[in-house]
Amino acid sequence: MSVNRSAQEARALEKRLTGHSRARRGVRRRLAFAVSTALSELVVRLIEIAVALSVSLFVFVPVLLARLAVRLPAGKPLFSKRTVFGRSGKPLTLRNFDGLSGGMATLPWFLELFTGRLALAGTAIRDWQPSPAAAPEQGYISMVKPGIISLWSIRQSSRIAHEGREATEWEYIFRKHPVYDFLLILRALPAMLFSEKEASPSPFFRLLGMKIGNMTMQTAIGMIRQALEEERQSAIFFVNPDCMNKSVADRNYREALMAADHILPDGIGLVIAGKMLGTPLRENINGTDMLPFLCTMAAEERRSIFLLGGKPGVAEKAGDTIAQKYSVTIAGVMHGYFDRKTENAGVIEAINRSNASVLLVAFGAPLQEEWIIRHRSELKPAILMGVGGLFDFFSGNIKRAPRWLREIGLEWVYRILQEPGRMWKRYVVGNPLFLYRVMKWKVLDQSSNP
């Protein structure tokens, strides 16, 4: 009995000590978390103050003195006021340099880093609009301090803010961390190169004699939805700098593009071209970014999609991934390695027999555009879309560039690193050639249309 009692007492003692140990470990973890959080916030504040001092001494003060010399003799105000949402949804009045635009106008905002009313990195700054009751989601976003730099502003600069402001703000809040904020600040520097604001961008812009749609992703999806509802066949193509270069040398390709119902801008090169031409793009719309929105819409409307193209097995793998991820019906798949002269009829029959509403063709430019235009009268799907290498991305054969690289306009660098033998000429030679052609076309177009 004494032996059993001793064993029981030993087990009780072990249990008690283990519990105390776990309790102490729990307290230590909470204490360590509190200390690390406090230290992180202190480091962030020190960085913000250092940035505010640097900007104030080396940029703000010189600009202020220059503005004083110009504005005071003319009797013009130095600053204009802008009321925005501050922390906790309260109004916050900021001052801008009157008569300046862009980043120069907002230099006075850096003084707010001293007061702590603005953060260097935070949620997007929004104009104040008093409302009786904000949505709970927006109320939670308002609890986070607005920042001079935000994830939303960076994605707007590179024209890839397709998810909308609220979804982007939620993404930032869930990822918010001193290290993430620091990386966000680094991404803001190159993103500024693409930043341009215009109250009402044109719905189209002409480039190298081609009329390209200038719309948001949501507008493009709405356009496709309407075409499906009206059972109106639409051929939709995307153009990037490489496509534009090919269209100059290939007359058949150019005619195929001109025969499309809609041409959409794909890539940072088109964003730069829009800026050069004074017609800023609303959004950079490409097939890879569009697919999730297209599939969601198709699933809601109970429409199906047919995948045509890629090497044998690629479309099947991509179709499985797309169906599983977006709950959309894949009506059929077929690789693109068939004889264009003898097997077209069988391929078209398989597509039509599937009753698909959307046909995605991935032959690569210019083959996919020319094939669609040549056979559109025989095809039953309402939406005919050329999507290039999209199936390779969704099949996992080729990994797409991380989102942060796309945010700073360097997805093309990632593509070169992945496939240097095939991609270096397209980007290293093709991109400068494209920009040269844009500038040349701008000069000639302006001289012929004064």
BELSULRA-V121925 format. One record per residue. N is the residue number from 1. RES is the residue in one small letter. PHI is phi in whole degrees, 0 to 359 (NA if undefined). Layout:
{{N;RES;PHI} {N;RES;PHI}}
This chain:
{{1;m;NA} {2;s;297} {3;v;295} {4;n;297} {5;r;297} {6;s;296} {7;a;294} {8;q;295} {9;e;296} {10;a;295} {11;r;293} {12;a;296} {13;l;297} {14;e;298} {15;k;295} {16;r;294} {17;l;294} {18;t;297} {19;g;298} {20;h;298} {21;s;297} {22;r;295} {23;a;298} {24;r;295} {25;r;297} {26;g;297} {27;v;297} {28;r;296} {29;r;297} {30;r;295} {31;l;294} {32;a;297} {33;f;295} {34;a;297} {35;v;294} {36;s;295} {37;t;295} {38;a;297} {39;l;295} {40;s;298} {41;e;296} {42;l;295} {43;v;298} {44;v;299} {45;r;296} {46;l;296} {47;i;296} {48;e;298} {49;i;294} {50;a;297} {51;v;296} {52;a;299} {53;l;296} {54;s;297} {55;v;295} {56;s;298} {57;l;287} {58;f;261} {59;v;233} {60;f;298} {61;v;298} {62;p;300} {63;v;294} {64;l;300} {65;l;297} {66;a;296} {67;r;292} {68;l;300} {69;a;294} {70;v;266} {71;r;277} {72;l;297} {73;p;301} {74;a;273} {75;g;71} {76;k;260} {77;p;290} {78;l;280} {79;f;236} {80;s;240} {81;k;255} {82;r;221} {83;t;264} {84;v;230} {85;f;284} {86;g;264} {87;r;295} {88;s;65} {89;g;75} {90;k;274} {91;p;292} {92;l;226} {93;t;265} {94;l;249} {95;r;246} {96;n;246} {97;f;290} {98;d;291} {99;g;89} {100;l;251} {101;s;226} {102;g;66} {103;g;294} {104;m;294} {105;a;293} {106;t;264} {107;l;305} {108;p;300} {109;w;297} {110;f;295} {111;l;293} {112;e;289} {113;l;293} {114;f;294} {115;t;282} {116;g;83} {117;r;282} {118;l;240} {119;a;257} {120;l;290} {121;a;235} {122;g;190} {123;t;285} {124;a;290} {125;i;281} {126;r;237} {127;d;297} {128;w;290} {129;q;222} {130;p;299} {131;s;222} {132;p;299} {133;a;204} {134;a;278} {135;a;297} {136;p;306} {137;e;297} {138;q;291} {139;g;296} {140;y;291} {141;i;299} {142;s;293} {143;m;291} {144;v;272} {145;k;294} {146;p;293} {147;g;235} {148;i;298} {149;i;247} {150;s;219} {151;l;299} {152;w;297} {153;s;293} {154;i;294} {155;r;290} {156;q;295} {157;s;299} {158;s;270} {159;r;62} {160;i;236} {161;a;274} {162;h;291} {163;e;285} {164;g;96} {165;r;296} {166;e;297} {167;a;296} {168;t;292} {169;e;295} {170;w;298} {171;e;300} {172;y;296} {173;i;299} {174;f;290} {175;r;261} {176;k;305} {177;h;192} {178;p;308} {179;v;293} {180;y;297} {181;d;297} {182;f;297} {183;l;293} {184;l;296} {185;i;297} {186;l;297} {187;r;291} {188;a;292} {189;l;296} {190;p;291} {191;a;296} {192;m;298} {193;l;296} {194;f;260} {195;s;291} {196;e;198} {197;k;239} {198;e;216} {199;a;298} {200;s;220} {201;p;300} {202;s;295} {203;p;290} {204;f;220} {205;f;219} {206;r;269} {207;l;219} {208;l;52} {209;g;80} {210;m;248} {211;k;266} {212;i;249} {213;g;293} {214;n;238} {215;m;213} {216;t;274} {217;m;299} {218;q;296} {219;t;294} {220;a;297} {221;i;294} {222;g;298} {223;m;297} {224;i;292} {225;r;302} {226;q;294} {227;a;298} {228;l;294} {229;e;296} {230;e;273} {231;e;52} {232;r;254} {233;q;292} {234;s;226} {235;a;263} {236;i;238} {237;f;237} {238;f;247} {239;v;233} {240;n;243} {241;p;305} {242;d;296} {243;c;298} {244;m;295} {245;n;297} {246;k;296} {247;s;293} {248;v;288} {249;a;268} {250;d;245} {251;r;294} {252;n;298} {253;y;295} {254;r;299} {255;e;295} {256;a;295} {257;l;297} {258;m;294} {259;a;276} {260;a;289} {261;d;282} {262;h;215} {263;i;244} {264;l;243} {265;p;279} {266;d;234} {267;g;109} {268;i;293} {269;g;298} {270;l;288} {271;v;297} {272;i;296} {273;a;299} {274;g;299} {275;k;292} {276;m;297} {277;l;272} {278;g;74} {279;t;233} {280;p;301} {281;l;286} {282;r;290} {283;e;210} {284;n;275} {285;i;253} {286;n;232} {287;g;297} {288;t;293} {289;d;289} {290;m;287} {291;l;307} {292;p;302} {293;f;292} {294;l;297} {295;c;293} {296;t;299} {297;m;296} {298;a;297} {299;a;295} {300;e;296} {301;e;271} {302;r;58} {303;r;253} {304;s;246} {305;i;233} {306;f;247} {307;l;254} {308;l;233} {309;g;134} {310;g;82} {311;k;288} {312;p;308} {313;g;95} {314;v;289} {315;a;297} {316;e;299} {317;k;294} {318;a;296} {319;g;298} {320;d;298} {321;t;296} {322;i;296} {323;a;297} {324;q;289} {325;k;281} {326;y;242} {327;s;56} {328;v;254} {329;t;278} {330;i;265} {331;a;289} {332;g;179} {333;v;221} {334;m;201} {335;h;288} {336;g;262} {337;y;264} {338;f;243} {339;d;285} {340;r;293} {341;k;270} {342;t;249} {343;e;247} {344;n;301} {345;a;301} {346;g;294} {347;v;294} {348;i;296} {349;e;297} {350;a;295} {351;i;295} {352;n;294} {353;r;293} {354;s;286} {355;n;60} {356;a;292} {357;s;270} {358;v;233} {359;l;245} {360;l;256} {361;v;248} {362;a;239} {363;f;264} {364;g;88} {365;a;279} {366;p;263} {367;l;301} {368;q;293} {369;e;293} {370;e;295} {371;w;294} {372;i;297} {373;i;295} {374;r;294} {375;h;245} {376;r;299} {377;s;292} {378;e;269} {379;l;270} {380;k;269} {381;p;305} {382;a;284} {383;i;248} {384;l;243} {385;m;229} {386;g;270} {387;v;236} {388;g;58} {389;g;268} {390;l;303} {391;f;296} {392;d;297} {393;f;293} {394;f;278} {395;s;273} {396;g;90} {397;n;294} {398;i;233} {399;k;273} {400;r;280} {401;a;300} {402;p;303} {403;r;301} {404;w;294} {405;l;290} {406;r;292} {407;e;295} {408;i;255} {409;g;74} {410;l;242} {411;e;299} {412;w;297} {413;v;295} {414;y;297} {415;r;295} {416;i;296} {417;l;295} {418;q;286} {419;e;228} {420;p;300} {421;g;296} {422;r;265} {423;m;258} {424;w;298} {425;k;292} {426;r;302} {427;y;262} {428;v;292} {429;v;264} {430;g;293} {431;n;296} {432;p;299} {433;l;297} {434;f;298} {435;l;296} {436;y;298} {437;r;294} {438;v;297} {439;m;296} {440;k;298} {441;w;295} {442;k;298} {443;v;296} {444;l;293} {445;d;294} {446;q;291} {447;s;290} {448;s;273} {449;n;231} {450;p;292}}
